[in-house]
Amino acid sequence: MDFLRPTSWADALDIKASRPDATPIQGGTDMMVELNFDKGRPSALLDLNPCRELFEYQEIDGKLRIGAGVPYVRIINRLGDRLPGLAQASRTVGSPQIRNRGTVGGNLGAASPAGDTHPALLAGDAVIEVESAARGSRMIPIDDFYVWVKKNALEPDELIRAIWLAPAAGPQYFSKVGTRNAMVIAVCSFAVALYPDAGTARTGIGSAGPTPLRARPAEEFLAAQLPWQDPAPLTEPVLREFGALVSAAAAPIDDVRGTADYRKHALSVLARRTLSWAWTDYLTERKAA
């Protein structure tokens, strides 16, 4: 196995163009597990750590551009007030050591349905900036990014450069179920983001389908049912219907972490809880205003 170490981002793109078989590595929190357990051995690793441009974040025209190498801990500590859903998901990733090394860019590159940040990125309407030496950069909406199990929309010569997200327009929440309280792969996970000015909501489902998913019928239900202009506590029938629609949107399988039936039930519970938390925040903000 070759270990390729570029001197800059431009050099990394050139190497990827000449070696499309090379697997990018940054924190290595997914790749090293596969290597240690002999589950996969790529022909080459492309180390992106020398590309310091990937470790920066900035605000451009009202949107946050987060470099693919920004670790989870910086998202939690520096961006949690503006991206609460992504920060909540980042807090559930592994141990403190993993959060110091792991990145959202790596989560996207691996494209595992169980990746913790995917539901929050779907709910937050993220856009992924990717780049190649031959064609330059292009923007991929998060809804088009996930192709199949552990497959994303990148071309063989492309690398993930950054993640674009608008600061939260309203309350956002993420929650997941696992076999224990910490350092666990999700049995299933869910995120919701409210957009009060538009009167809409977005969702994200993790570890309950071949790719991360949105529950679009549930989103349409919320847009029609939530009392945006004259907010009041949500009724139990609204919460239960939302949970049922989220559960119906999932396409889980039975595996070692849980059964399909359990995942569907757990998602309905997570959906009700996260919506309740988000709507309570919205009510509090409106009363304070």
N, C-alpha and C positions, 0 to 999 in steps of 0.2 A: 504494500500500500504506500503510495507516494504522499508526502506531506508538503503542501505547497504554501509558501508564506509570501504574500505580496508586500510591497513597500508602501502602497497607497491604494485608494479606492479605484483609481484608473487602472492601476496594475492588476487589481483583483478582477476587474471586468475583462481585461485582456487575457488573463489566465483562464477565466471561465469560458471565454470564447474559444480558446484553443483546447481546453479540456472540459467540455460540457459534462463529462462523466464525474467530475470532481464534486464532492458534497461539501457545501459550506459548513463551517463550524465556528461558533462564537463562544457561548458559555459551555457548550458541550453537554448540557444536562440531559438531553435525549440521546445523542449519538454515543456518548461514552457508555451508557447503559447497554445499548445494542452491541457495542464492541465487547464489553465485559462479559455479556451472556452469549456471545457468538451468534446473535440473531441477525447480524448484517455486517458486511465488511466491504465498504466501497473501495473502488480502485484507487481513489485519491481523496484526501481531505484538503479543503481550501480554508486556511486560517484567516478569518476576517478581523482578528484583534488588532493588527497594525493599522487598520482603516479607522483612524480616530474620528473621522467625519460621522461615523455611524453612532457615536456615543453622545451626540448633541441633540438638544431639542430647542425649538423656538416657536414663537407665535408669528404667523404670517397672515395678513388680511383676515384676522379674527379666527383663524384655525390653528390648532397645534400640530406641528410637524415633529414627530418623534422618531429619531434615528433608530434603525433596526437593532443597534447595539446597546440602546439604553436599557439597563437592567431593571428588573421588577422593583427593587428597593428604591430607585430614584423616582419611578412612577408613583409609588406609595407616598414617599416623603415630599416630593416636589410638585406633583401634579394631582394629588388626591382631591384637592378642593375643586378642581375644574373638571376632572374625569373620575368622579366617584365610583362609577360602575367598574371601570377598568382597574382602579386601585383596589376595590374590594376583591375582584378576581385575583389580582396579583398577590394579595395577602394570603390566599389559600394555596399558593404554589409551594410545594415542598417545604424545606427547612430554611432558616435564615441564610445558610450558606448557598443554597440553591437560588434564593431570591437575589443574592448579591451577584450571581453569575448568569442566571437565566435571563432571557430577553423575550419580548413579544415577537420580535422578528424571527427568533428561533421557533417559537410556538407556531407562527404562521408557516414557516418553511416546512416543519414536520407535518402540519395539516392533520394531526390526529383528531378524530372526532371528540376525544376526551380532553383535549387541551383546554386549560382553565380560562384563557382569555377570549376564546372564540365567541361565546355567548355575549360577552360585554361588547366586543367589537361589532357584532351584528346589531345589537340593540343601539349602539352608539353611531351606526351608519358610517363606519370607517371607510377610508379609501387607502389602498396600498400602492405606494410608489415603487416601481421596479425599474431596473435599468439593464441595458446590455451595451457592449462596446460598439456593436454594429448599428443599432437602431435608436440608441439614446434611451430616454426615460418614457414611461407610460404609466397611466393611473388605472388601477383596477378596483372598481367598487367591491366592497366586501361581499355583496350578494353574489358576485360572479367569481369570487376567488377560489372557493372550495369546489373541487371537481368530483372527487370520489374519496374512498378511504385512503388517507395519507397521500392524496394527490391534490396539487393546487394548479392554478392557471399559469404558472411561470413557464416560459419557453426554456429549452435546455441551456441557453447561453445567458439567461437573466439571473440577477440577484435582487433581493429585497433591499431597498434603500431606506425607506421610511414609512411610517404610518401616519395618516392625516385624520384628525378628529376635531370636530367642533366642540368647544367647551359645553358642558351639560346645560341644556335649555330648561331642564326641570329635574325632578328627583330621578335617581337611577339606583337600582339594586341588583346584586348578584348573590346567588346562593347555590350550594351544591350538597349532594349526599354522597358519603363515602363509608367505607367499612370501619373507619376510626376518625378521630377528630383532627388529626394532623398528618402531614406527609402522605397523602393518599390520592390515588387516581380516582376521579369522580365516577361513581356509579351512574349519576346523571347530574346535570347542572342547568341553571336557568338564569336569565337576566331580563330585566325590563327597564325601559327608559321612557319617561313621559315627556311630551313636547306640548306644554300648555298653550303656547301662542298659536300653534298650528292645530291644536285640538286632536293630536294623534299620539300614538304610542308605537314603540318597536320592541321586539322580543328577540331572544336568542336561546336556543336549546343546544346543550352539549351532551355527548356520550349517549345519545339515544337515536342514532341513525348513521348511515354511511358517511355523512358529513355533518358539520354543525348546521342547524336549521333555524328558520324563523317560523313562528306560528302566525301566519298571516290572517286566518279567520279570527283568531283571538285578538289581533290588533284591530281589525275592522270592528269587532264587537265593542272594544273599549272606545274607539273613536265615536261610536254611536251612543254608547251608554253612559260614559262618564259625564257628570254634571260640571263641565269645565267653568262655565260662567257663574253658576250659583252653587259652588261646591258644598257637598254634604257628605257625611260618612257613607261608605259603600254598604249596600245591603248584602246579606248572605247569599241570596240568589245570584247576584251579579258576580260575586267572588267565585261561587261554585261553577257558574257557566264559563267564566274565564278559565278556571282550572281544567274543566272538561275539554275545552277547545284546544288548550295547550297540549294536553295529553293526547288528543286525537291527532295532532299535527306530528307527533313523534313517530319514528319508525325503528324502535329498538329491537335488539336480538337478545337471546339468552347467552350469557357467557359466565366466566368464573367469578365476575364481580356482582352479578345480579341477573334476575330473569327479566324478560320483556314486560311481563305484567307488573312486576314490582317497579320498574322504571316508569311506566305509565302512571301508576298510582303516585309515586314520589314526585313526578313532575307536576301533577295536579296540585299537590300540597305546596310545593315550592312556588308555583305560580300564584296561588292564593296569598301566600305569605309575603312574597316580594311586592305584589301589587298593593297589599294592605299597607306595608311599610312606606312604599312610595306615595300612596295617596294621603296617608297621614302626614307626611312631610309637606305635601302640597297644601293641605288644609292649614297646617301651621304657618307656612309662608304667606298664605293669603290673609290669615288673621293678623299676622304681624304687619303686613302691608296696609 
